Amino acid sequence: MARASGSHHPYPRSARVNQILREVISDELMRITDVDERLGLLTVTGVETTPDMRQAVVFLDSLSDEARVALEEHRAQLQSAVNVQTRLKRTPKLSFMADPAVASGEAVEEILRRQGHDDE
C-alpha cells in the first residue's frame, strides 16, 4: 500500500529548491550588477541542484569570460544570500554556466534567418 505523503506540493522538493535558488540568485545579481558592470544584463534561466543538494549549477542566458570572472568573485556573496534567504540544511556550492538551450535557440534563429534570405 502506498504511503500517504504529508506534502501538499504538486512537484518534487528539488524542483522547489531550484526555483527558490533561481529567485534568490536573480535578486542578488540585480544588486551586484548595480556595482559591477562586468556582469551586464544577465538573466538566470534556471538552477539545477545535485540530489544531495551540495552543488548547484546556475544557468544564465549568456556568459562572457568577463562575466564568468565577476561571478566567481561574487560567488561568496551569492551563496551568503542563499544561506540567509532560504531554510536549507546546507548551502549548495554554486557554479555558473551559459544555458545551452539559449545557445541552441539562437542557432535555430540564425538558420531560419538565413533561409528567409535565401527564399527572397
Sequence and secondary structure as in RCSB ss.txt:
>XXXX:A:sequence
MARASGSHHPYPRSARVNQILREVISDELMRITDVDERLGLLTVTGVETTPDMRQAVVFLDSLSDEARVALEEHR
AQLQSAVNVQTRLKRTPKLSFMADPAVASGEAVEEILRRQGHDDE
>XXXX:A:secstr
         SS HHHHHHHHHHHHHHHHHHHHHTT GGG S  EEEEEE TTSSEEEEEES   HHHHHHHHHHH
HHHHHHHHHH   SS  EEEEEE HHHHHHHHHHHHHHHHHHHT 
